[in-house]
Amino acid sequence: MMDGSTAKGVLHPYWPRDLSIPSYVANNRSMSEILAFLFSVSGVFVLVTWLITGMNGRLGMWRRLAICWFAVCGFIHGVIEGWFSLYYDILPGDQSFLSQLWKEYSKGDSRYVIADNFTVCMETVTACLWGPFSFWAVYSFLTNKPYRFVLQLIISLGQLYGAVLYFFTEHRDGYAHSELGHPIYFWFYFVFMNVLWIVIPLVLIVDSWKELSAAQEHTDNTKTQKIKRK
């Protein structure tokens, strides 16, 4: 971690180096502690969801993995991103665990500690819509609801759109809010942890397209057969 000072002499680890964050208070929890929490809780969601989806034997492996994805999304969008959408204005000086998580992540994207307008708006929409919708998707697949692939399509499109804007806005800023090329802060925090919300939603969009197209084709064929009988 590189320490620098703002124009007002307040030390912080964020980029650009002359960024002024007068209320910043350094984390008292380590990176490993914060990441262990994030991945262990996400792992619990995956494990519990995997066990639940395997109870009736109706769902295949890939469908079960997709449901696990939505369970983790519900946690990350609703809880972690929900925290940011509520407390973004006090984040730099707050020492609550989730605030420290965001201050750690901000080493890869300092827009979070300066309450950047786009970031606040995007994360608020994500927390309010895609968090609850993700848990709804889990329920819809477990109970075999007819709208489950419509829900999967809506969520995945929303996630993809948000992630593309997230990367594109930072690209237009010249990647000024991170240490470009840093193996952890740039490549792991900023790139890897966000590109997942491009790759996986794209796969699920294609999956939804195929399922909904097949359903519509079946409906059209049924209507055609009924007309011919008349």
N, C-alpha and C positions, 0 to 999 in steps of 0.2 A: 504494500500500500504506500502511495506517495502522499506525503503531507505537504500542503501548501497553505498560503494565507490569502484571504480576501483583501479587498481594498481597506477594510476596516480592521484587519489583523486577526480575523477569526480563522483558526485552522480547520480545514476540511479535506477530505480525500477525493473531491469531485472535479470533473472537467466541464467547461474550461477552467484553467487554474485560477483565473481572476474572478470567478463566480463569487458573488457576494451572498452569503447565507449567515446573517448575523445571529440567528437564533439556534444555530447548529450546536448539538451536543453529541460527542462521540459515543458510539455504542460501547456498552460494557459486556456484551456477549460476543463470542467469537464467531467467525464465519462458519466453522465446522458445527458449532452448536445450532446455528440458525438453519443451515442446510440440512442437518440431521433431522430437525423438526419437520421441515417442509417435505422431505422425501419419505420419512417414516410415516407421517400422517397420510400422505398420498398413497403409500404402500398399503396401509391399513384399509383405505377405501377400496383399492384394487382387490385386495385379498377377500374382504367381506363380500364385495359385489360378485367376485368370481365364484365364491362358494354358493351364494344365493342363486346365481344364474344356472348353476349346475344341478340344482335340486330336482327339476322336472325332466331334464334330459331332452327338452324340446329345442333348445338353442345350440347351434354349432359353435365351434371354437371362435371363429372370427366375429360372430355376432356377440358372443360373450365378452370378447375384448373390446368391442365397440361400446357396449354398455358400461364396462369398467372405465373407459375413457370419459363417458358422460358423468359418471359418479365423481371422478377426480375433477372434472371441469366444474361441477356443482360446488365442490369444496373450494377450489381456487378462485373461481369467479365470485361466488357468493360470500365467502368468508375473507379471504386474503385481499382480493380486489375490492370487496365491499368495505373493508377497513380503510383502505386508501381513499375511497370515495367519500367516506365520512370524516376522516381526520387529516386530509391532505394539507390543511392550512396550519396544523401544529406539528406536522411530521418531523421536521428537522430537529426540534428540541425535545420531542417526546421519547421516553424510554420504555414504553410498553413493548412487549415482545414483538407484536406484529409491526409496530412502527420501526423497531430496530431491523426487522426483516426487510422492510422497504428501504431503509437507509443503506443496508448492505447491498441490495439489488441496484440502488441508485448509483453505485460505483460503475455500473455498466450503462446507466442512462440517468443522468442527473436531472432530467425533466421532472422526475418524481419529487425531488426535494425542493424544487422551485415552483411547484404547483402550476406547471405549464398548462395553458388553457386546453389544448387538444388532449393532453394526457388525462386531465381531470374529467373532461366530457366523455372521452372514450371509455375510461374505467368505470364511470358512473353508469353508463348505458350497459356495459358488460355485466356489472354487478347486479343491476336491477332486472335485466332481461335474461341474459344467457346463464346466469347462476341458477335461478329458479327453473328456467326452461330445461336446463340439463338434468336436474333431479326429476322433472316431469317426464323427460325422455326415458330415464331409467325405469320409472313406474310404467310408462306406456309399453315398453318392450317386455317387461316382466309379466304384464297382464294382457299382452297381445292386443293392444288397442288398434283399431283400424287406422288411426291418424299418426301412428308412430313414425312412419317414414316422412310424412309431411313435417313433423316436428324436428326430425333429424336434419332435414333439408334446411329448414328455417335457421336452426342454431348454427349449422355448419357454414351457411352463407354469411351469417352475422359475424362469426368468428373470423372467417377468411377476409371479409371486408375490413374488419378492425385491424387485423394483423398487417394487411397490405398497407393501409394508411399509416400504421405505426412505423413501419420500415421506411415508407416513402417520404413521410414528413422529416424523419431524421436524415435521410439521404439528401434531401434538399437543404438541410442545415449543415451539410458537410461532415456529418458524424462528429459534431462538436461536443456532444454531451457524454463522451466516453473516451477512454484511452485507446485509440484506434489500434487494433491488432493485439491487444492484451489477451493472453490465452484464457484467462478466467473472466475478467470483467467484460471484455468485448465479445469474444467468441462463444463463451459458455453462457453468461448472463444475457447479453443483448441478442446474440444471434441464435444460438441453439434453443434456449428456453422460450423463444418466441416463434421460431420457424416451425415448431411443432404445430402451432395453430394455423399454419398454412398447409403443411403436408397432410396431416390427418383429416382436417375438414375437407380438403380436396378429394381424398379417397371416399369419404362419407357422402359427399355431394354426388359423386359418380354412382355410388351404391344406391342412394335414394332415387336418382334418375332411373336406374335400371328397374328398381322395385316398383316405382310409381308408373313407369311406362308399361311394365308387364301387367299391372293391375288395370290400367286404362285400356290396354289391348284386349284383356279378358272381358271387360265391360262392353267394349265396342262389338266384339264377336258375339256376346250373348244377346245384345240388342239386335244385331243383324239376323241371328237365328230366329228370334221371336218374330221379326218382321216377315221373314220367309215363310214361317208357319201360317201366318195370316193370309 
